[in-house]
Amino acid sequence: MSQQIINSVTATQLKAGRGNFKVGDGVKVYTKVREGDKERIQIFAGIVISRKGGGVGETFTVRRISYGEGVERVFPIHSPLIDKVVVDRESVPMKARLYYLRDRLGKKATKVKEKRFFEAAAADVPPAVSGEPAAAA
């Protein structure tokens, strides 16, 4: 009963179209930054390593390598300070959380199996035909 009341009150605060990404995707998060009386948009680009929670309290963590140092930021999905989230590259994640990227160094720290490579590898495999030799084209 009380959960229904909470959901009905917070339904107006949910932003539509913000959850169009998954763990492992490369994203650009456009955040609003206020400096004095001016407001500007700042971009934080990286790989989504986790998503947690649900409803208004849902958050996602983005990790990137900046000057050789790993930097992570946790963003609330439905925050009014987030302008938009753009997906750069899609991936085929093997796990729900990509915390193992924290232990990697260099170029491997940003490598996740991408969707375009995964689809291309699946297209290269010929279908198996039982008992018949492959015809020369």
C-alpha positions as CSV (number, residue, x, y, z in Angstrom):
1,M,0.0,0.0,0.0
2,S,2.7,2.5,1.0
3,Q,4.8,1.6,-2.0
4,Q,1.9,2.5,-4.3
5,I,1.7,5.9,-2.7
6,I,5.4,6.5,-3.1
7,N,5.3,5.5,-6.8
8,S,2.3,7.7,-7.5
9,V,4.0,10.7,-5.9
10,T,7.4,10.2,-7.6
11,A,5.9,9.4,-11.0
12,T,5.9,13.0,-12.0
13,Q,9.7,13.3,-11.3
14,L,10.7,10.5,-13.7
15,K,12.3,11.6,-17.0
16,A,11.2,9.8,-20.1
17,G,13.8,8.4,-22.5
18,R,16.7,8.4,-20.0
19,G,17.1,4.6,-19.6
20,N,18.0,3.8,-23.2
21,F,21.5,2.4,-22.3
22,K,22.9,-0.6,-20.6
23,V,26.0,-1.7,-18.7
24,G,29.0,-1.7,-21.0
25,D,27.8,1.0,-23.4
26,G,30.0,4.0,-24.1
27,V,28.0,7.1,-23.2
28,K,28.3,10.9,-23.1
29,V,26.5,12.4,-20.1
30,Y,25.6,16.1,-20.7
31,T,25.4,17.7,-17.2
32,K,24.3,21.2,-16.3
33,V,27.0,23.1,-14.4
34,R,26.2,26.4,-12.7
35,E,29.1,28.8,-12.1
36,G,28.0,32.0,-10.5
37,D,24.9,33.2,-12.4
38,K,25.9,31.4,-15.6
39,E,24.9,27.9,-16.6
40,R,26.7,25.7,-19.1
41,I,26.7,22.1,-20.3
42,Q,29.7,19.9,-19.4
43,I,30.2,16.4,-21.0
44,F,31.5,13.4,-19.2
45,A,32.2,10.5,-21.6
46,G,33.0,7.0,-20.5
47,I,31.8,3.4,-20.1
48,V,28.8,2.5,-17.9
49,I,30.1,0.0,-15.4
50,S,26.9,-0.3,-13.2
51,R,23.3,0.6,-12.8
52,K,21.6,0.4,-9.4
53,G,18.3,1.1,-7.8
54,G,14.9,1.8,-9.4
55,G,12.4,4.6,-9.7
56,V,13.6,8.0,-8.7
57,G,16.6,6.7,-6.9
58,E,18.1,4.8,-9.9
59,T,21.8,5.6,-10.5
60,F,24.4,4.6,-13.0
61,T,28.2,4.8,-12.7
62,V,30.4,6.0,-15.7
63,R,34.1,5.3,-15.8
64,R,36.8,6.9,-18.0
65,I,40.5,7.2,-18.1
66,S,41.8,10.8,-17.7
67,Y,45.5,11.5,-17.9
68,G,46.3,7.9,-17.0
69,E,44.1,7.8,-13.9
70,G,40.7,6.1,-13.7
71,V,37.8,8.5,-12.9
72,E,34.3,7.4,-11.9
73,R,31.2,9.4,-11.5
74,V,27.8,8.3,-10.2
75,F,24.8,10.0,-11.8
76,P,21.1,9.8,-10.8
77,I,19.2,8.9,-14.0
78,H,16.3,11.2,-13.3
79,S,18.2,14.2,-12.0
80,P,17.2,17.6,-13.4
81,L,20.9,18.5,-13.6
82,I,21.4,15.9,-16.4
83,D,20.5,17.4,-19.8
84,K,20.8,14.1,-21.8
85,V,22.6,10.8,-22.1
86,V,23.9,9.9,-25.6
87,V,25.0,6.3,-26.4
88,D,28.3,6.4,-28.4
89,R,28.9,2.7,-28.8
90,E,26.8,-0.3,-27.8
91,S,28.3,-3.4,-26.3
92,V,27.5,-7.0,-25.5
93,P,28.1,-7.2,-21.8
94,M,28.9,-10.5,-20.2
95,K,28.2,-9.4,-16.6
96,A,25.8,-7.1,-14.8
97,R,28.6,-5.0,-13.3
98,L,31.9,-4.3,-15.0
99,Y,34.0,-3.6,-11.9
100,Y,36.8,-5.7,-13.3
101,L,37.7,-2.7,-15.5
102,R,39.0,-1.0,-12.4
103,D,42.0,-3.4,-12.3
104,R,43.0,-2.9,-15.9
105,L,45.6,-0.5,-17.1
106,G,46.0,1.4,-20.4
107,K,44.0,0.5,-23.5
108,K,42.5,-2.6,-22.0
109,A,40.8,-0.5,-19.3
110,T,38.3,0.8,-22.0
111,K,37.8,-2.4,-23.9
112,V,34.4,-4.1,-23.8
113,K,33.1,-6.5,-26.5
114,E,31.3,-4.1,-28.9
115,K,28.1,-5.0,-30.6
116,R,29.3,-4.3,-34.1
117,F,32.3,-6.7,-33.7
118,F,30.0,-9.3,-32.1
119,E,27.5,-9.2,-35.0
120,A,30.3,-9.3,-37.6
121,A,31.8,-12.4,-36.0
122,A,28.4,-14.2,-36.0
123,A,28.0,-13.4,-39.7
124,D,31.4,-14.9,-40.6
125,V,30.5,-18.3,-39.2
126,P,28.9,-20.4,-42.0
127,P,25.9,-22.6,-41.1
128,A,26.8,-26.2,-40.4
129,V,25.6,-28.8,-43.0
130,S,25.7,-32.4,-41.9
131,G,27.5,-34.9,-44.1
132,E,27.8,-32.7,-47.2
133,P,31.1,-31.1,-48.3
134,A,31.1,-27.3,-48.9
135,A,30.4,-26.3,-52.5
136,A,33.1,-24.2,-54.2
137,A,31.8,-20.9,-55.4
